[in-house]
């Protein structure tokens, strides 16, 4: 069993990083939307 090439390891790392960033962004967007619907404003 040969080890995976470097580009494949890096692409997995990049994919996981991008997914976590998108998930955090989506959660923060939902929180902001819920707060605006509840009548709380951050500014």
KATA-V986778 format. One line per field, one symbol per residue. ss: DSSP state (A for helix, B for strand, O for the rest). phi: phi as a letter, one per 30 degrees, with the letter a starting at -180 (. if undefined). burial: # if it has 24 or more other ideal C-beta (glycine too) atoms within 12 Angstrom, else .. A space follows every 10 residues. Layout:
ss = ???
phi = ???
burial = ???
This chain:
ss = OOOOOAAAAA AAAAAAAAAA AAAAAAAAAA AAAAAAAAOO OOO
phi = .ddddddddd dddddddddd dddddddddd ddddddddjc bdb
burial = .......... .......... .......... .......... ...
